[in-house]
Amino acid sequence: LVTALFLLVLLVVGIAQADPHFQDDFNGATLGAGWSTRDGYREELPGDTANHAAFQMTGTQLSISFPGGAEHNMWRLRHAQVSRPYLGSGVYEIKVDSAMTGDQQFGLVFQQDPSTFMLFMFYSYEGQVVRAYVERFALVNGQLNKTTFGGDIIPVGMPSPGPHYMRVVVEDNPNPSLRTWKFDWSPDGAGWNEIISGVMETNVPSENAGVIQQVGLFAGNQPTAFSAFDAKFDHFRYYTSLATAPLSKPA
């Protein structure tokens, strides 16, 4: 009996460790409570309705889409995103179930406001390779300061059919120069590979993302071809730490 109870406790603990602190599978007809949408292209060019982004719940996924031919680039703050209140230090994971076929981008964004944020993205280039980047943006005295980290090529063939998994581990701190980030990718959501990690900010206002208020998902394209994209987000998950995230199998 004691052995059986011990095994039951281990089973319960194992299940609890794999349970996210917050999860949205984007099921149903509407976004869950707390989420909001933003189309940077529409804000800059409200009259060009043909090129505005569309946000749609498909019943099993969240679709963020836009036509080709216009710039929906995060470098111009024209990307489209869905955001919710920031959940603090922990592990943030998304799965995108869309093919990358042209000049497209998607990822996670951690922001103080729409112009000051840290952005973690996959970026496909001319249908040839997929790269992983971190971008830091800070709007100070009317000037948008941008710094790029990474640029590693993800070993997937192009066009890349997906699914695509990424996660960001943040250990927050009131002092941005002590805030740490870790950016991982996975081909299957089980075996994770580090892209870049460490401190990516300083105490200089133009070199940090400020006090993070929101976390979100985004989709965009980039200036080589301004490709159309329909980014289908299968889930968003948050774990309080890597210890509570699902155990990874060997990469």
N, C-alpha and C positions, 0 to 999 in steps of 0.2 A: 504493500500500500504506500509506504514511504517513497519507494522508487517511482511508483506511478505518479504520485503527487509531484515529485521532483521533475519528472519528464514533462508533466502538464505545465508547470511553472516555466520551464525552459521554452516550451512551445508558445505560451502566451507572450513571454518576453520577446521571443524571436519575431512573432507577428507584430508586436507593438513597435519593435525597432524598424520594421519595414513600413509602418504607417506614416504617411506624410502629416505634418502639422496642419497643412492646408493643401487642398487639391481642387482643381476645377477641370473636369473632363469636357467642358463646353458642349454638354448635351442639352437638348431642348431647343426652344424657339427664341429665347432671349438670353442675353448675358446675365450672369449672376449679380447679386447685390454687391456694390462697391466698385464695379468696373465702369470705366468711362472710355469713350473713343475720341481720337484726335487725328485729323487729316491736315498735316502741315501744308500740303499743296493747296488745299481748299482755302486755308487761312490766308495764304499769300496771293492766290489767284481765284477769288470767289466767283468770278464770272465765267471761268472756263469749266463749266459743269461736266463736260464730256470726259474730262481727265481727273475728276475727283475720285478718291478711293471709295470702295464699297465695303461695308462691314456686314457680314451675314452669318447667322447661325444655321448650319446645315442639318442639325439634329444630332450629329456626332462630332462635329468639329466647328471651330471658329475660322471663317474665311476672311482674309484681308486681301483685297484684290484691286487692281487698277489696270487700265489699258496701256499698250506700248506707245512710244513716241514722245512722251513727256517725262520730265525729270522728277522723280519721287525719291530724291537722294537725301540721306541723313546729313551729308555735308552742307546741304542748303536748308536743313531743318524742314524738308518737304516730305519726310517719310510719314507713314500712317501707323498709328499705334493704339493699343488698348492697354489701359493702366488701372492699377488699384493701389490702395494705401500700402506703403512699404511695410514689410513684416519683420525687419530687423536682421541681425546677424543670422546666418544660416546658409542652406543650400537651396538654390533656385534652379529648377529643371523644366525644360520644355521639349516637346516632340513636335516636329513639323513633318507632315505627311505629304509633301508636294515635291515634284520633280524640279530641279534647277537646270534650266536649259539655255539660259542666255546670261545677261548682265543683271543679276538679281541679288538681293540681300535680305536677311532676316536675323532676328536675335532678341536679346534681352536688354532692357534699358533701365537704369537706376537714376532717378532724377530729383533734383531740388525743384526745378521748374522746367518748362519746355525748352529752355536754352542753356541749361547747366546740368550736365549729366555724364554718366559713364555708360558706354554702349558696347555690348559684346555681340559680335556678329559673324555669320558665315556670308561669304561674298563670292559669287560665281562670276567668272570673267570670260566673256566671249565664247561661252560653251566649252572652255578648255580645262580649267581647274577651279577648285573651290578653295578659297583662302579663309583663314580665321584671323580676325582683327579685334583689337580693343581700341575704342576711340574715347577720348575725354574732351568734352566741350564745356566751356565756361564763358558766359557773357558778362563782361566787366566793362563798365563805362562805355557801353555801346559797341564794344568790339568783341567779336566771337573768337575765342582762342581755342584751337583744336590741336590735340596731340594724339599721334597714332602709336600703338604698341602692337607687336606681333607681326602677322602677315604670313604665318606658316601655311603651307599647302596641306589640305586635308586629303589623305589618300583614298579618295573615292573617284570613280570614273565619271567622265562627263559625256553626255548629259547624265546628271546624277538623279536617279529615280526616287531616292529617299527610302524609308523615312530618315530624318536627320534628328539626332539628339544632341543637346548641349546643356551644360549646367554651369552655374557661377556660384562659387563659395565666397561669401563676404564675411569678414570679421570686422564689424564696425567699431568706430571709436570717435568720440567728439573731436579729436584732433585728426584731421584728414591725413597728416603725414604718418600716422600710426594705423590707418585703415588698410587692411590687406585684402587682396582679391586673388582668386584662383579660377581659371577658365579651362573647362574640360569639354571634350567631345566624345561621342560614342557612336559606333555603327549599329548598335543594337539595344542600347539602354542598360546594358549589364557590365560590359567591360569598358572602363573609362580611361581616357588618355589625356594627360595634361598638355595644354597649349602654352600657357604662360601663367605665372603666379608672382606675388610679391606686392610691395607698395608701389602705387602708380600715381600718387598725389603728393603735394607739398602743402605748406601752410599759406603759400602765396595764392590770393584769390583767383588769379587766372590759371592756376594749376591744380584745382581740385573741383569736385562735384558738389561742394557745399554740404548742407544738411539734407540728406536724402529723405524725400517725402513720399515718392511714388515708385513703384516697380511695374514694368510693363513688357509687352511683346510688340515687335514692330516688323514691318515689311517695307521694302523699298527697291529701287534699282540704282544704276550708276551710269555715268556719262558716256560710256562707249557706244551703247546701243539703245539705252532707255527702254529695256525690254518690259513687256507686259509680265505680270506675275499674279498668281492666285496662291497665296500662302495659307495653307490649311493647318491650323494649330490644333493638334490632337489633345494635348493636355498641358497644364501648368501645375507644378508641384513645388511645395516648400517644405523642407525639413529643418529642424532646429540646429542640426549639426551633421557632419559626415557620419558620426556614430549612429544616428537615427535613420540615415538613408539606407536604401537596400544594399546588401552586400554585393560587391562587384566580383564577377568571375575574372580569372586572369585574362589580361588583354592579349 
